[in-house]
Amino acid sequence: MVKLIELTSGEFKKLAKLIYEKTGIHLPDSKATLLGNRLRRRLRALNLDSFDAYHKLLRVKASYEEELPHFLSAVTTNETYFFRNTNLWTFIQKKWIPEIVESRRKKPKPTVRIWSAASSSGEEAYSAGICLREALPNFAMWNVSIVGSDISDRVLERARAGVYGEYAVARMPKPLLSKWFTKKDEEYALKKDVQKLVTFKFHNLRDAMTPGNFDLVFLRNVLMYFDTEMKRKVLKNVAEAVAPGGYLVIGDVDPVRNDKELSAIVAMDYQGPNLYRKPQRVAVGAGESK
Ligand SMILES: C[S@@+](CC[C@H](N)C(=O)[O-])C[C@H]1O[C@@H](n2cnc3c(N)ncnc32)[C@H](O)[C@@H]1O
């Protein structure tokens, strides 16, 4: 029988510290078994006989760089699916898109920009793409840019492929499923018309986003993995990326609402559950910002 490699509490602490340094993800002691199970596969692949040896390898620059994508993929939780949280998508289709259309009414080539921060395998970013395809009048006239970003290369690869299993699409409206996907065996391939609207890139939320002036930013189901210091950093970076008048959607567990310090960092108007709006820029003689 193959002997199971144990993760000692000392090894767990060292790895948890490294994970925190690299990702901002805080792993409490209760996650030791989960981490051991997830990393054991990497130990086998690398032919290592202890977690200590794995930690040493991650401390050497050259091997760290090679191992990093696997390490990050093993330690992140990537649960997501299309049209997660129905109320949000109703808001986007019924309120946000009509507002965008109205505000860009006089533009010959209007622009709309969305960022799915911590996008995982792309379901959130593509759901936004489907909504825009459905609801923007004269779609060809629009300049649509959607960015999905994550620290796990494994999920980014899946996002770029745009092919999903039953679980990912099970809760989306059936007419949209048949309209925007092609079914191949047990899989659903997103049609190019939506796929081409989204670009995926590696981005760590602890770093500032390249300026995007996004009209809508999703930051869902990721803040709960961070401690207070990391939440501060992330919210600052994300808030800076929202355009004046743009919206920020925070995940179901919203740490901002009742926290004075985090609310001050976000500095946006609360619009209802999980939703914030950045005030419009006030400038003398200012017209539309786009
Ligand atoms: C549970 S998924 C959320 C997916 C999607 N936003 C949703 O709500 O359905 C969380 C994602 O956050 C990513 N993540 C964790 N720490 C991150 C960090 N520091 N920077 C960027 N992404 C991170 C993980 O790789 C994972 O794909």
The ligand as a Gaussian input file, in Angstrom:
#p B3LYP/6-31G(d) Opt

LIG

0 1
 C      -14.937000      31.328000      -6.069000
 S      -14.124000      32.006000      -7.460000
 C      -15.230000      33.344000      -7.880000
 C      -15.596000      33.355000      -9.340000
 C      -16.643000      34.405000      -9.743000
 N      -16.205000      35.734000      -9.404000
 C      -17.980000      34.115000      -9.119000
 O      -18.379000      34.799000      -8.172000
 O      -18.666000      33.191000      -9.572000
 C      -12.753000      32.847000      -6.691000
 C      -11.592000      33.122000      -7.639000
 O      -10.713000      34.069000      -7.021000
 C       -9.405000      33.803000      -7.493000
 N       -8.445000      34.476000      -6.603000
 C       -8.091000      34.150000      -5.334000
 N       -7.169000      35.001000      -4.869000
 C       -6.938000      35.903000      -5.862000
 C       -6.077000      37.024000      -5.980000
 N       -5.256000      37.400000      -4.995000
 N       -6.094000      37.718000      -7.139000
 C       -6.909000      37.345000      -8.166000
 N       -7.749000      36.290000      -8.104000
 C       -7.755000      35.574000      -6.964000
 C       -9.333000      32.290000      -7.477000
 O       -8.309000      31.792000      -8.301000
 C      -10.741000      31.903000      -7.937000
 O      -10.778000      31.604000      -9.303000

